[in-house]
Amino acid sequence: METSDVSRYYVYVLFSFKDKGLYIGYSTDLKKRLFQHAKNKVSSTKLRTPFKLIHYEYFIDIKDAKMREIFLKSGYGRKQLDQILKKTFEKYLKSSSGFAFRNKRLI
């Protein structure tokens, strides 16, 4: 099987510069989806732009991607995401109060 025959599914995390919150989603076409977010074509994020992609994960099974998205939106999943982002954004966190996750503190 060639790589082009493999379906790709992405779970991604966006950081909103407007409200300092995170948005978690999944898509089969990450570039297209990021463009839609940037152009305010996604109803759940159109009032929260601009965004920056800060994390994504790649899956070849749609069920795995959907389960990961649901998990990252759960309490324990947010804690795990907190640990991933904390390592990545240590420098940023020293100069701010951290990320907000829909009115809850993430970091």
C-alpha positions in Angstrom: 0.0 0.0 0.0 1.4 3.4 -1.0 1.3 6.3 1.4 -1.2 8.1 -0.9 -3.6 5.3 -0.4 -3.7 5.8 3.4 -6.3 8.1 4.8 -5.1 10.7 7.3 -6.9 12.1 10.2 -5.6 14.9 12.4 -6.5 15.9 15.9 -5.4 19.5 16.5 -5.2 22.2 19.1 -5.5 25.8 18.4 -4.6 28.7 20.7 -6.8 31.8 20.4 -4.9 35.0 20.8 -8.2 36.8 21.5 -9.4 34.9 24.6 -6.2 32.9 25.4 -8.2 29.7 25.2 -7.7 26.4 23.4 -9.9 24.8 20.7 -9.6 21.0 20.0 -10.8 19.5 16.8 -10.2 16.9 14.2 -10.1 16.9 10.4 -9.0 14.9 7.3 -7.5 17.9 5.7 -5.6 20.0 8.3 -4.5 22.7 6.0 -8.0 23.3 4.7 -9.4 23.2 8.2 -6.9 25.8 9.5 -7.8 28.0 6.5 -11.5 27.7 7.4 -10.7 28.7 11.0 -8.6 31.7 9.9 -11.3 32.9 7.6 -14.0 32.7 10.3 -15.9 29.9 8.4 -16.2 27.7 11.5 -19.1 28.7 13.7 -17.6 27.5 17.0 -14.5 29.6 16.5 -15.4 32.6 14.4 -15.5 35.0 17.3 -12.2 33.7 18.8 -9.7 34.5 15.9 -6.8 34.8 15.4 -5.5 31.3 16.1 -2.2 29.5 16.1 -1.8 25.8 15.6 0.1 24.7 18.7 -0.3 20.9 18.6 -1.5 18.1 16.3 -1.5 14.4 16.1 -1.8 12.1 13.1 -4.0 9.0 12.8 -4.8 6.5 10.0 -8.0 5.3 11.6 -10.9 7.8 12.0 -12.2 6.0 15.1 -8.8 6.6 16.8 -8.9 10.3 15.8 -12.4 10.8 17.1 -11.6 9.0 20.4 -8.5 11.0 20.9 -10.4 14.3 20.3 -13.1 13.2 22.8 -10.4 12.2 25.3 -8.5 15.5 25.0 -11.8 17.3 25.7 -12.3 15.3 28.9 -11.0 16.2 32.3 -8.2 13.7 32.3 -7.4 14.5 28.6 -7.1 18.2 29.5 -4.6 17.2 32.2 -2.6 15.2 29.7 -2.7 18.0 27.2 -1.6 20.4 29.9 1.5 18.3 30.5 2.3 18.2 26.7 1.8 21.9 26.3 3.6 22.8 29.5 6.8 21.2 28.2 6.4 22.9 24.9 5.5 26.3 26.1 7.6 26.6 29.3 9.0 29.9 28.1 5.6 31.4 27.2 4.1 30.4 30.5 6.7 32.3 32.5 5.5 35.5 30.9 1.7 34.9 31.2 -0.9 33.4 33.3 -1.2 30.3 31.1 -3.9 29.0 28.8 -7.6 29.0 29.5 -9.7 26.0 28.5 -13.3 27.3 28.1 -13.4 29.3 31.3 -11.3 26.7 33.1 -7.6 27.0 33.7 -5.6 24.5 31.6 -2.1 25.5 32.7 
